[in-house]
């Protein structure tokens, strides 16, 4: 349909001519006689007067051929345009044109021409076009669904060749008119052209999105196409791309009112299925959220649709928070998708709480879904939404608590992890502390799990309980005393950091009792953890080292050691002088624990981390130097001397050098013990003849200093 269709189409009531031509074409196609059928009252009604003057180029050659030349295009001086003035039938060669040409080319020609006759671009024009097309299509006697599909395919083929302006608007109005009456058929016809992406199909989706009368119906059909398939099937992927095109149009998100939560959950679940499924070869392995231009992978298309859905409904801050926290990258990851869902739920709790009630209600039936991806995504959303107190009140507290406890019996670690996170969020809400007797056994039992996520979630939930008013500090101190110290030396960095942080929170909440000499269980736990905290200042994990520094500062404040400056100096500059002052204070305050401190430190001499081996060697040297000869057993000194002797052959030169200095201190203390066993009178006479033990001198540490200047990428002061 070239530009000739738009010659003089506005000179008269050409809509009647179009209906006449369409009816005649239908009869010609069905092999019925044309002449007689135009007589009678209907012919009188359809017959045009002299004012209906049409330019010879009003119909395209394809349209004239399709009609079998039954309709004559009158000239300027002609009178009526009647079927009785029809020319001879076209040559036989025309009927050899393919069925595609008839159904998708000519039918689309006539439909677009009919739409062009109706100048009103509003609802009246669309509705009139819809009624006209429906009547014409039903008159053809074929399956209506097939005819709509043929017409949509014809529009897809013709839209790229149409000029901007009235021709293209008319074609797009045809699609809107069809969608008004046959939304499901239009969506089914357009979806195959959306995968792989097609520019013409994208334009048609956007045109449907701009029409406020039909976009809601189309979005519902796309939602059903997205939910109606299990896994990343082609139909669901095509529906996702179509949703992305439609939601990107300003104002379209308003049409999702009533099924917004369904659409949001469907898109997030689709991301989970894509992350777990096999990606197409043309999809990029890594997607950069900041990339420009149209996305190419299915996952990135889904993310863009999700962003458009959130941004179009006042959730732009949710999109920003997700970008800053790396939430979009987590959502598309196979092993991090649920973390992304938790971040999305947290961002919505903070910045888009107007949809939380609907989301929460839609999640409940999904928690028992047989589809694993759908169930886990719903569980993660459910867990994250518990951070919102108004949303959590939609269910009774006992019901939520029982559900989370039931998850702890699931054989899948991921479900248990989500349950522990939910218990932690539940503990944040004021008034939930009365459930502590139910929460604590579950959380304490999870500390023995082998999955780092479970242990980290349990530690986080225990910390939230401690932050609540009236937290059971004494009970937790007793329960954590046998469980927490092993976690301070856990092989997993995240577990170590979280365990040290929990200890600091416990000390902070119980500092009043510690100052008064109370909190027996907590005081014992602190003394039991002192050596690990001092050595973890040199941990290879930055989080564990910083957490140890923070916890030691809490201990210093609670127990009034006055060593804050020394501990900070040891943490950032590995100063031997500062460490010596710390050891002197500990030996003076807790002389009965010196042997226990040395035994603990001895265990770190076999650490795989060079920095920890050196730190343990230096700590032993200073503890031995400040210790009393009567405070350490001979057996322990012999064991220390043997281990330090082995370290003198350590491949790390700083470790072997420190081992020689510390071994010398152990030998001097052993000699002092021998002197103490002589008769008192002899010791009194010879007291001043034995020099005091020399202060140990260690070389500077070669390991990286974690100074604040280096942490912020600033040059260190010289």
C-alpha positions as CSV (number, residue, x, y, z in Angstrom):
1,X,0.0,0.0,0.0
2,X,2.0,2.9,-1.3
3,X,1.4,6.5,-0.5
4,X,-1.5,6.5,-3.1
5,X,-4.0,5.5,-0.5
6,X,-3.6,8.9,1.0
7,X,-4.3,10.9,-2.2
8,X,-7.7,12.5,-1.7
9,X,-9.2,10.3,1.0
10,X,-10.9,13.2,2.8
11,X,-13.2,14.4,0.0
12,X,-16.3,12.5,1.1
13,X,-17.8,9.7,3.1
14,X,-15.3,7.2,1.9
15,X,-16.0,4.9,4.9
16,X,-19.1,3.7,3.0
17,X,-17.0,3.1,-0.1
18,X,-14.5,1.1,2.0
19,X,-17.3,-1.1,3.5
20,X,-18.8,-1.6,0.0
21,X,-15.4,-2.5,-1.4
22,X,-14.8,-4.9,1.4
23,X,-18.1,-6.6,1.1
24,X,-17.7,-7.0,-2.7
25,X,-14.2,-8.3,-2.2
26,X,-15.5,-10.9,0.2
27,X,-18.2,-12.0,-2.2
28,X,-15.7,-12.2,-5.0
29,X,-13.3,-14.2,-2.9
30,X,-16.1,-16.7,-2.0
31,X,-17.1,-17.0,-5.7
32,X,-20.6,-15.5,-5.2
33,X,-22.2,-13.3,-7.9
34,X,-21.6,-9.7,-7.3
35,X,-24.3,-7.8,-9.3
36,X,-27.5,-9.2,-7.8
37,X,-26.3,-9.0,-4.2
38,X,-26.0,-5.2,-4.5
39,X,-29.6,-4.6,-5.3
40,X,-32.4,-4.1,-2.9
41,X,-32.5,-1.9,0.2
42,X,-28.9,-2.7,1.3
43,X,-27.6,-1.7,-2.1
44,X,-29.6,1.5,-1.8
45,X,-28.0,2.2,1.5
46,X,-24.5,1.5,0.4
47,X,-24.8,3.3,-2.9
48,X,-22.7,6.5,-3.0
49,X,-23.9,9.8,-4.4
50,X,-22.1,12.1,-6.7
51,X,-20.5,13.8,-3.8
52,X,-18.4,10.7,-3.0
53,X,-15.7,11.6,-5.5
54,X,-12.6,9.4,-5.1
55,X,-9.3,9.9,-6.8
56,X,-8.2,6.9,-9.0
57,X,-5.3,6.3,-6.6
58,X,-7.5,6.1,-3.6
59,X,-7.2,2.3,-3.5
60,X,-3.9,0.5,-4.0
61,X,-3.4,-1.7,-7.1
62,X,-3.4,-4.7,-4.7
63,X,-6.8,-3.7,-3.3
64,X,-8.2,-3.2,-6.8
65,X,-7.0,-6.5,-7.9
66,X,-8.3,-8.2,-4.8
67,X,-11.7,-6.8,-5.4
68,X,-11.7,-8.4,-8.9
69,X,-12.1,-4.9,-10.4
70,X,-15.7,-5.0,-9.2
71,X,-15.6,-1.4,-7.9
72,X,-15.0,1.3,-10.4
73,X,-13.1,4.4,-9.4
74,X,-15.1,7.3,-10.9
75,X,-13.5,10.3,-12.5
76,X,-14.2,13.9,-11.5
77,X,-17.1,14.2,-13.9
78,X,-18.8,10.9,-13.3
79,X,-22.0,10.5,-11.5
80,X,-22.7,7.5,-9.3
81,X,-20.3,4.8,-8.2
82,X,-22.4,1.6,-8.5
83,X,-21.5,-2.1,-8.6
84,X,-23.3,-2.3,-12.0
85,X,-20.6,-0.2,-13.5
86,X,-18.0,-2.9,-12.8
87,X,-15.3,-3.7,-15.3
88,X,-14.4,-7.1,-16.6
89,X,-12.8,-9.5,-14.2
90,X,-9.0,-9.3,-14.0
91,X,-6.9,-11.8,-15.8
92,X,-6.5,-15.3,-14.4
93,X,-3.0,-14.6,-13.4
94,X,-4.1,-12.4,-10.4
95,X,-5.7,-15.4,-8.7
96,X,-2.3,-17.1,-8.6
97,X,-1.2,-14.6,-5.9
98,X,-0.4,-16.4,-2.7
99,X,-2.8,-16.7,0.2
100,X,-0.4,-14.6,2.3
101,X,-0.9,-11.7,-0.2
102,X,-4.7,-11.8,0.1
103,X,-4.9,-12.3,3.8
104,X,-2.0,-10.2,5.1
105,X,-1.5,-7.7,2.4
106,X,-4.9,-6.7,1.0
107,X,-6.8,-7.2,4.2
108,X,-4.4,-5.0,6.0
109,X,-4.7,-2.4,3.2
110,X,-8.4,-2.3,3.6
111,X,-8.2,-2.1,7.3
112,X,-5.8,0.7,7.3
113,X,-7.9,2.6,4.7
114,X,-11.0,2.1,6.9
115,X,-9.1,3.6,9.9
116,X,-7.9,6.5,7.8
117,X,-11.5,7.3,6.9
118,X,-12.3,7.9,10.6
119,X,-10.4,11.1,11.4
120,X,-11.3,11.1,15.2
121,X,-8.2,9.6,16.9
122,X,-10.0,9.3,20.2
123,X,-12.1,6.6,21.7
124,X,-15.0,7.2,19.3
125,X,-12.7,6.7,16.3
126,X,-11.1,3.6,17.7
127,X,-14.5,2.1,18.6
128,X,-16.0,2.8,15.2
129,X,-13.0,1.2,13.6
130,X,-13.3,-1.8,15.9
131,X,-16.9,-2.3,15.0
132,X,-16.3,-1.9,11.3
133,X,-13.4,-4.4,11.3
134,X,-15.3,-6.9,13.5
135,X,-18.3,-6.8,11.2
136,X,-16.2,-7.2,8.1
137,X,-14.1,-10.0,9.5
138,X,-17.2,-11.9,10.7
139,X,-18.7,-11.6,7.2
140,X,-15.8,-13.5,5.7
141,X,-17.1,-16.7,7.2
142,X,-13.7,-17.9,8.4
143,X,-12.4,-18.4,12.0
144,X,-12.2,-15.0,13.5
145,X,-9.0,-15.8,15.4
146,X,-7.2,-16.7,12.1
147,X,-8.4,-13.5,10.4
148,X,-7.2,-11.4,13.3
149,X,-3.8,-13.1,13.1
150,X,-3.7,-12.5,9.4
151,X,-4.5,-8.9,9.8
152,X,-1.9,-8.4,12.5
153,X,0.8,-10.1,10.4
154,X,-0.2,-7.8,7.5
155,X,0.2,-4.8,9.7
156,X,3.6,-6.0,10.8
157,X,4.7,-6.3,7.2
158,X,3.4,-2.9,6.1
159,X,4.2,-0.6,9.1
160,X,7.9,-0.3,8.3
161,X,7.2,1.0,4.8
162,X,4.6,3.6,5.9
163,X,5.5,7.2,6.1
164,X,5.4,9.0,9.4
165,X,2.2,10.9,10.1
166,X,-1.4,10.0,9.1
167,X,-0.6,6.7,7.3
168,X,1.3,5.3,10.2
169,X,-1.3,6.6,12.7
170,X,-4.0,4.9,10.8
171,X,-2.2,1.6,10.8
172,X,-1.6,1.8,14.5
173,X,-5.3,2.7,15.1
174,X,-6.2,-0.5,13.3
175,X,-4.2,-2.5,15.9
176,X,-5.8,-0.6,18.8
177,X,-9.2,-1.2,17.3
178,X,-8.5,-4.9,17.0
179,X,-7.2,-5.1,20.6
180,X,-10.3,-3.4,21.9
181,X,-12.5,-6.3,20.7
182,X,-9.9,-9.1,20.4
183,X,-7.1,-8.4,22.8
184,X,-6.2,-12.1,23.3
185,X,-5.9,-12.8,19.6
186,X,-3.9,-9.6,19.0
187,X,-1.4,-10.5,21.7
188,X,-1.1,-14.1,20.4
189,X,-0.4,-12.8,16.9
190,X,2.2,-10.3,18.0
191,X,4.1,-12.5,20.5
192,X,5.9,-14.6,17.9
193,X,7.4,-11.4,16.4
194,X,8.8,-10.3,19.7
195,X,11.3,-13.1,20.0
196,X,13.8,-12.5,18.5
197,X,13.2,-8.7,18.9
198,X,11.5,-7.1,15.9
199,X,11.5,-3.3,15.4
200,X,8.0,-3.3,13.9
201,X,6.6,-5.4,16.7
202,X,8.2,-3.1,19.3
203,X,6.5,-0.1,17.6
204,X,3.1,-1.9,17.7
205,X,3.5,-2.8,21.4
206,X,4.3,0.8,22.2
207,X,1.3,2.0,20.2
208,X,-0.9,-0.3,22.2
209,X,0.6,1.0,25.4
210,X,-0.2,4.6,24.5
211,X,-3.9,3.8,24.0
212,X,-5.5,4.1,27.5
213,X,-8.6,2.2,26.3
214,X,-6.7,-1.0,25.4
215,X,-3.4,-1.1,27.3
216,X,-4.9,-2.6,30.4
217,X,-6.4,-5.5,28.5
218,X,-3.2,-6.1,26.6
219,X,-1.1,-6.0,29.8
220,X,-3.4,-8.6,31.4
221,X,-3.0,-10.9,28.4
222,X,0.8,-10.5,28.6
223,X,0.7,-11.3,32.3
224,X,-1.2,-14.5,31.6
225,X,1.2,-15.4,28.9
226,X,4.1,-14.8,31.4
227,X,2.5,-16.9,34.1
228,X,1.0,-19.6,31.9
229,X,4.3,-21.3,31.1
230,X,6.7,-23.1,33.5
231,X,10.3,-22.0,33.1
232,X,11.9,-19.7,30.5
233,X,9.7,-20.9,27.6
234,X,9.7,-18.8,24.3
235,X,6.2,-17.5,25.0
236,X,7.1,-16.2,28.4
237,X,10.3,-14.7,27.1
238,X,8.4,-13.0,24.3
239,X,5.8,-11.7,26.8
240,X,8.6,-10.3,29.0
241,X,10.1,-8.4,26.0
242,X,6.6,-7.1,25.1
243,X,6.1,-6.0,28.7
244,X,9.3,-4.1,28.7
245,X,8.3,-2.2,25.5
246,X,4.9,-1.3,26.9
247,X,6.0,-0.4,30.5
248,X,8.7,1.9,29.1
249,X,5.9,4.2,27.7
250,X,5.1,7.0,30.2
251,X,1.8,6.5,31.8
252,X,1.3,2.9,31.0
253,X,2.0,1.6,34.5
254,X,-1.2,3.2,35.7
255,X,-3.0,0.6,33.7
256,X,-1.6,-2.1,36.0
257,X,-3.7,-1.0,38.9
258,X,-5.4,-4.0,40.3
259,X,-2.8,-6.5,39.2
260,X,0.4,-4.6,39.9
261,X,1.6,-7.1,42.6
262,X,0.9,-10.1,40.3
263,X,3.0,-8.5,37.5
264,X,5.8,-7.6,39.9
265,X,6.0,-11.1,41.3
266,X,5.8,-12.7,37.8
267,X,8.7,-10.6,36.6
268,X,10.9,-11.4,39.6
269,X,10.0,-15.1,39.4
270,X,10.9,-15.0,35.7
271,X,14.4,-13.7,36.6
272,X,14.8,-16.7,39.0
273,X,13.8,-19.1,36.2
274,X,16.2,-17.4,33.8
275,X,19.0,-17.6,36.3
276,X,18.5,-21.3,37.0
277,X,17.9,-22.2,33.3
278,X,20.2,-22.4,30.3
279,X,20.9,-19.1,28.6
280,X,20.7,-18.7,24.9
281,X,24.1,-18.6,23.1
282,X,23.6,-15.1,21.9
283,X,22.9,-13.8,25.4
284,X,25.9,-12.1,27.0
285,X,27.4,-13.9,30.0
286,X,27.8,-10.7,32.0
287,X,25.3,-7.9,31.9
288,X,26.3,-4.3,32.8
289,X,23.4,-2.3,34.2
290,X,24.9,0.9,33.0
291,X,25.1,-0.1,29.4
292,X,23.5,2.1,26.8
293,X,21.2,1.0,24.0
294,X,18.7,-1.8,24.0
295,X,19.4,-4.8,26.1
296,X,20.1,-8.1,24.4
297,X,19.7,-10.8,27.0
298,X,16.4,-12.1,28.3
299,X,17.5,-11.4,31.9
300,X,18.4,-7.8,31.1
301,X,15.0,-7.3,29.3
302,X,13.2,-8.5,32.4
303,X,15.3,-6.2,34.6
304,X,14.4,-3.3,32.4
305,X,10.7,-4.2,32.5
306,X,10.9,-4.4,36.3
307,X,12.7,-1.0,36.5
308,X,10.0,0.5,34.3
309,X,7.2,-1.0,36.4
310,X,8.8,0.4,39.6
311,X,9.7,3.8,38.2
312,X,6.4,4.4,36.6
313,X,4.6,4.0,39.9
314,X,6.7,6.3,42.1
315,X,9.4,3.8,42.9
316,X,12.3,5.5,41.4
317,X,14.1,5.5,44.8
318,X,13.7,1.7,44.8
319,X,15.5,1.5,41.5
320,X,18.3,3.8,42.8
321,X,18.8,1.8,46.0
322,X,19.0,-1.4,44.0
323,X,21.6,0.0,41.8
324,X,23.7,1.3,44.7
325,X,23.5,-2.0,46.6
326,X,24.2,-4.1,43.5
327,X,20.7,-5.6,43.7
328,X,20.1,-5.9,40.0
329,X,23.3,-7.8,39.5
330,X,22.3,-10.1,42.3
331,X,18.8,-10.7,40.8
332,X,20.2,-12.1,37.6
333,X,22.8,-14.3,39.3
334,X,22.2,-18.0,39.7
335,X,23.5,-18.1,43.3
336,X,22.6,-14.6,44.4
337,X,19.0,-14.2,43.1
338,X,17.4,-14.5,46.5
339,X,19.7,-12.0,47.9
340,X,18.6,-9.6,45.2
341,X,14.9,-10.3,46.1
342,X,15.7,-9.5,49.8
343,X,17.3,-6.2,48.7
344,X,14.3,-5.4,46.5
345,X,11.9,-6.1,49.4
346,X,13.9,-4.0,51.8
347,X,14.0,-1.1,49.3
348,X,10.2,-1.3,48.8
349,X,9.6,-1.4,52.5
350,X,11.6,1.9,52.7
351,X,10.5,3.7,49.6
352,X,7.4,2.1,48.1
353,X,5.2,0.9,50.9
354,X,1.9,1.6,49.1
355,X,2.0,-1.8,47.4
356,X,3.2,-3.9,50.4
357,X,-0.2,-5.1,51.5
358,X,-1.1,-6.3,48.0
359,X,2.3,-8.0,47.6
360,X,2.0,-9.7,51.0
361,X,-1.5,-11.0,50.2
362,X,-0.4,-12.4,46.8
363,X,2.6,-14.1,48.4
364,X,0.8,-16.3,50.8
365,X,-0.6,-18.8,48.3
366,X,2.8,-18.9,46.5
367,X,4.5,-20.1,49.6
368,X,3.1,-23.6,49.0
369,X,3.6,-23.6,45.2
370,X,4.9,-26.7,43.6
371,X,7.2,-24.6,41.4
372,X,10.5,-24.4,43.2
373,X,11.5,-21.0,41.8
374,X,8.1,-19.5,42.4
375,X,8.1,-20.8,46.0
376,X,11.6,-19.6,46.9
377,X,11.1,-16.2,45.4
378,X,7.8,-15.9,47.4
379,X,9.6,-17.0,50.5
380,X,12.4,-14.4,50.0
381,X,9.8,-11.6,49.5
382,X,7.8,-12.8,52.5
383,X,10.9,-12.7,54.6
384,X,11.9,-9.2,53.4
385,X,8.4,-7.7,53.9
386,X,8.5,-8.8,57.6
387,X,10.7,-5.7,58.1
388,X,7.5,-3.6,57.7
389,X,5.6,-3.6,60.9
390,X,2.2,-2.6,59.3
391,X,2.6,-5.4,56.7
392,X,3.6,-8.0,59.3
393,X,0.4,-7.2,61.3
394,X,-1.7,-8.6,58.4
395,X,-1.1,-12.0,60.0
396,X,-1.1,-12.9,63.7
397,X,2.4,-13.0,65.2
398,X,1.9,-16.6,66.3
399,X,1.0,-17.6,62.7
400,X,4.2,-16.0,61.2
401,X,6.4,-17.4,64.0
402,X,5.0,-20.9,63.5
403,X,5.5,-20.7,59.7
404,X,9.2,-19.6,60.1
405,X,9.8,-22.4,62.6
406,X,8.4,-24.9,60.2
407,X,10.9,-23.7,57.6
408,X,13.7,-24.8,60.0
409,X,12.7,-28.4,59.5
410,X,13.0,-28.2,55.7
411,X,15.8,-30.3,54.2
412,X,16.8,-27.5,51.9
413,X,19.4,-25.1,53.5
414,X,18.1,-22.2,51.5
415,X,14.6,-22.5,53.1
416,X,16.2,-22.7,56.6
417,X,18.3,-19.6,55.8
418,X,15.2,-17.6,54.8
419,X,13.4,-18.7,57.9
420,X,16.3,-17.5,60.1
421,X,16.3,-14.2,58.3
422,X,12.6,-13.9,58.9
423,X,13.1,-14.6,62.6
424,X,15.7,-11.8,62.7
425,X,13.3,-9.4,61.1
426,X,10.6,-10.5,63.5
427,X,12.9,-9.7,66.4
428,X,13.4,-6.2,65.1
429,X,9.8,-5.3,65.7
430,X,9.0,-3.9,69.2
431,X,7.0,-6.2,71.4
432,X,8.3,-9.4,69.9
433,X,10.8,-10.0,72.7
434,X,8.1,-12.0,74.5
435,X,8.7,-14.7,71.9
436,X,12.4,-15.0,72.9
437,X,11.8,-18.4,74.5
438,X,10.7,-19.6,71.1
439,X,13.3,-17.8,69.1
440,X,16.4,-18.6,71.1
441,X,16.5,-22.4,70.8
442,X,16.0,-22.2,67.0
443,X,18.7,-19.5,66.6
444,X,21.2,-21.2,68.9
445,X,20.8,-24.5,67.2
446,X,21.5,-22.8,63.8
447,X,25.0,-21.8,65.1
448,X,26.1,-25.3,64.5
449,X,25.0,-25.4,60.8
450,X,27.6,-26.1,58.1
451,X,26.2,-23.5,55.7
452,X,27.7,-20.0,56.3
453,X,24.5,-18.3,55.3
454,X,22.6,-20.1,58.1
455,X,25.2,-19.3,60.8
456,X,25.4,-15.6,59.6
457,X,21.6,-15.3,59.7
458,X,21.4,-16.8,63.2
459,X,24.2,-14.4,64.4
460,X,22.4,-11.5,62.9
461,X,19.1,-12.4,64.5
462,X,20.7,-12.8,67.9
463,X,22.2,-9.4,67.5
464,X,18.8,-7.9,66.8
465,X,17.4,-9.5,69.9
466,X,20.2,-7.9,71.9
467,X,19.3,-4.5,70.5
468,X,15.7,-4.8,71.9
469,X,14.8,-3.2,75.2
470,X,14.8,-5.8,78.0
471,X,17.1,-8.2,76.0
472,X,18.1,-11.3,78.1
473,X,21.8,-10.5,78.3
474,X,22.6,-12.9,81.1
475,X,20.8,-15.8,79.4
476,X,22.5,-15.1,76.1
477,X,25.9,-14.8,77.8
478,X,25.4,-18.3,79.4
479,X,24.2,-19.8,76.2
480,X,26.8,-18.3,74.0
481,X,29.8,-19.0,76.2
482,X,30.4,-22.5,74.8
483,X,29.1,-21.7,71.3
484,X,30.7,-18.3,70.4
485,X,34.5,-18.8,70.9
486,X,34.8,-21.5,68.3
487,X,33.1,-19.1,65.8
488,X,35.7,-16.4,66.4
489,X,38.2,-18.7,64.7
490,X,35.9,-20.1,62.0
491,X,37.5,-20.6,58.6
492,X,34.7,-18.5,56.9
493,X,35.5,-14.8,56.9
494,X,31.9,-13.7,57.2
495,X,31.2,-16.0,60.1
496,X,34.2,-14.7,62.0
497,X,33.3,-11.1,61.5
498,X,29.7,-11.6,62.5
499,X,30.6,-13.6,65.6
500,X,33.1,-10.9,66.8
501,X,30.4,-8.3,66.2
502,X,27.9,-10.2,68.2
503,X,30.3,-10.4,71.1
504,X,30.8,-6.6,70.9
505,X,27.0,-6.0,71.0
506,X,26.7,-8.4,74.0
507,X,29.4,-6.5,75.9
508,X,27.9,-3.2,75.0
509,X,24.5,-4.2,76.4
510,X,26.0,-5.7,79.5
511,X,28.6,-3.1,80.3
512,X,26.8,-1.7,83.3
513,X,26.9,-5.1,85.0
514,X,30.5,-5.6,84.1
515,X,31.5,-2.3,85.7
516,X,29.8,-3.3,88.9
517,X,31.6,-6.6,88.9
518,X,28.5,-8.6,88.0
519,X,27.6,-10.5,84.8
520,X,29.7,-13.5,85.7
521,X,29.0,-15.4,82.5
522,X,29.7,-12.4,80.3
523,X,32.9,-11.6,82.1
524,X,34.1,-15.2,81.6
525,X,33.2,-15.0,77.9
526,X,35.1,-11.8,77.5
527,X,38.3,-13.2,79.1
528,X,37.9,-16.4,77.1
529,X,37.8,-14.3,73.9
530,X,40.6,-11.8,74.6
531,X,43.4,-13.6,72.8
532,X,41.4,-14.3,69.6
533,X,40.3,-10.6,69.5
534,X,43.9,-9.3,69.9
535,X,45.2,-11.7,67.2
536,X,42.3,-11.1,64.8
537,X,43.4,-7.5,64.6
538,X,45.8,-8.9,62.1
539,X,43.2,-11.0,60.3
540,X,43.4,-11.2,56.5
541,X,39.7,-10.4,56.4
542,X,39.2,-6.6,56.6
543,X,35.7,-7.1,58.1
544,X,37.0,-9.4,60.8
545,X,39.9,-7.1,61.7
546,X,37.6,-4.0,61.9
547,X,35.0,-6.0,63.9
548,X,37.7,-7.1,66.4
549,X,38.9,-3.5,66.8
550,X,35.3,-2.4,67.5
551,X,34.7,-5.2,70.0
552,X,38.0,-4.6,71.9
553,X,37.0,-0.9,72.2
554,X,33.7,-2.0,73.8
555,X,35.5,-4.3,76.2
556,X,38.0,-1.5,77.1
557,X,35.1,0.8,77.9
558,X,33.1,-1.8,79.9
559,X,36.0,-3.1,81.9
560,X,37.8,0.2,82.2
561,X,41.2,-0.9,81.0
562,X,42.3,2.5,79.7
563,X,43.9,0.8,76.7
564,X,41.9,2.2,73.8
565,X,44.8,4.2,72.3
566,X,47.1,1.2,72.5
567,X,44.6,-1.1,70.9
568,X,44.0,1.3,68.0
569,X,47.8,1.6,67.6
570,X,48.2,-2.1,67.5
571,X,45.4,-2.5,65.0
572,X,46.6,0.1,62.5
573,X,50.3,0.3,63.0
574,X,51.2,-3.1,64.6
575,X,53.3,-1.3,67.2
576,X,55.3,-3.7,69.6
577,X,55.4,-1.0,72.3
578,X,51.7,-0.6,72.3
579,X,51.2,-4.4,72.4
580,X,53.6,-4.6,75.4
581,X,51.5,-2.1,77.4
582,X,48.4,-4.1,76.6
583,X,50.0,-7.4,77.8
584,X,51.3,-5.7,81.0
585,X,47.8,-4.5,81.8
586,X,46.2,-7.9,81.2
587,X,48.9,-9.7,83.3
588,X,48.5,-7.3,86.2
589,X,44.6,-7.4,86.1
590,X,44.2,-11.2,85.5
591,X,47.2,-13.0,86.8
592,X,45.3,-16.2,87.2
593,X,44.5,-16.2,83.5
594,X,48.0,-15.8,82.1
595,X,48.6,-19.5,81.6
596,X,45.2,-19.7,79.8
597,X,46.2,-16.7,77.6
598,X,49.5,-18.4,76.6
599,X,47.8,-21.8,75.9
600,X,45.3,-20.0,73.6
601,X,48.0,-18.1,71.8
602,X,50.1,-21.3,71.2
603,X,47.3,-22.7,69.0
604,X,47.8,-19.8,66.6
605,X,51.4,-20.7,66.0
606,X,50.2,-23.2,63.4
607,X,47.9,-20.7,61.6
608,X,48.1,-20.8,57.7
609,X,48.2,-17.0,57.8
610,X,51.7,-15.6,58.1
611,X,50.5,-12.4,59.8
612,X,48.7,-14.4,62.5
613,X,51.7,-16.7,63.1
614,X,53.9,-13.7,63.6
615,X,51.3,-11.9,65.8
616,X,50.9,-15.0,68.0
617,X,54.7,-15.3,68.3
618,X,55.1,-11.6,69.4
619,X,52.1,-11.9,71.8
620,X,53.7,-14.9,73.5
621,X,57.0,-13.0,73.9
622,X,55.3,-10.1,75.7
623,X,53.1,-12.2,77.8
624,X,56.0,-14.3,79.0
625,X,58.1,-11.1,79.6
626,X,55.5,-9.6,81.9
627,X,54.5,-12.8,83.6
628,X,55.6,-13.9,87.0
629,X,57.8,-17.0,87.2
630,X,55.2,-18.6,89.5
631,X,52.3,-17.9,87.0
632,X,53.3,-20.3,84.3
633,X,53.9,-24.1,84.6
634,X,57.1,-25.6,83.5
635,X,55.3,-28.0,81.2
636,X,53.7,-25.1,79.3
637,X,57.1,-23.4,79.0
638,X,58.7,-26.5,77.6
639,X,55.9,-26.9,75.0
640,X,56.1,-23.2,74.0
641,X,59.9,-23.4,73.7
642,X,59.5,-26.5,71.4
643,X,57.0,-24.9,69.2
644,X,58.9,-21.6,68.9
645,X,62.0,-23.6,68.0
646,X,60.2,-25.2,65.1
647,X,59.0,-21.7,64.0
648,X,62.6,-20.6,63.7
649,X,62.8,-22.5,60.5
650,X,59.6,-20.9,59.1
651,X,59.8,-19.8,55.4
652,X,58.5,-16.3,56.4
653,X,61.6,-14.5,57.6
654,X,59.6,-12.1,59.9
655,X,58.1,-15.2,61.7
656,X,61.4,-17.0,62.2
657,X,63.0,-13.8,63.5
658,X,60.2,-13.1,66.0
659,X,60.3,-16.8,67.1
660,X,64.0,-16.5,68.1
661,X,63.2,-13.4,70.3
662,X,60.2,-15.1,71.9
663,X,62.1,-18.3,72.5
664,X,64.7,-16.4,74.4
665,X,62.0,-14.9,76.6
666,X,60.7,-18.3,77.4
667,X,64.1,-19.6,78.3
668,X,64.7,-16.6,80.6
669,X,61.4,-17.2,82.4
670,X,62.3,-20.9,82.8
671,X,65.6,-19.9,84.4
672,X,63.8,-17.5,86.7
673,X,61.6,-20.4,87.8
674,X,64.7,-22.4,88.7
675,X,66.0,-19.5,90.8
676,X,62.8,-19.3,92.7
677,X,63.2,-22.9,93.9
678,X,66.5,-22.1,95.8
679,X,66.5,-21.5,99.6
680,X,65.1,-18.2,100.6
681,X,68.3,-17.0,102.4
682,X,70.5,-17.8,99.3
683,X,68.0,-16.0,97.1
684,X,68.1,-13.0,99.3
685,X,71.9,-12.9,99.2
686,X,72.1,-13.4,95.5
687,X,69.0,-11.3,94.6
688,X,70.9,-8.4,93.2
689,X,73.5,-10.4,91.4
690,X,71.0,-11.6,88.7
691,X,70.0,-9.0,86.2
692,X,66.3,-8.5,85.2
693,X,65.1,-10.1,81.9
694,X,65.8,-7.8,78.9
695,X,62.8,-6.3,77.1
696,X,62.1,-8.2,73.8
697,X,62.9,-6.3,70.7
698,X,61.1,-7.2,67.4
699,X,61.6,-6.0,63.9
700,X,58.9,-4.0,62.2
701,X,56.1,-6.0,60.7
702,X,56.4,-6.4,56.9
703,X,52.6,-6.9,56.6
704,X,50.3,-4.3,55.2
705,X,49.1,-1.8,57.8
706,X,45.4,-1.1,57.8
707,X,45.7,2.6,58.3
708,X,42.6,4.8,57.8
709,X,44.5,6.8,55.1
710,X,45.2,3.7,53.1
711,X,41.6,2.5,53.5
712,X,40.3,5.7,51.9
713,X,42.9,5.6,49.1
714,X,44.7,8.7,50.5
715,X,48.5,9.1,50.8
716,X,49.7,8.2,54.3
717,X,51.4,11.0,56.3
718,X,55.2,10.9,56.3
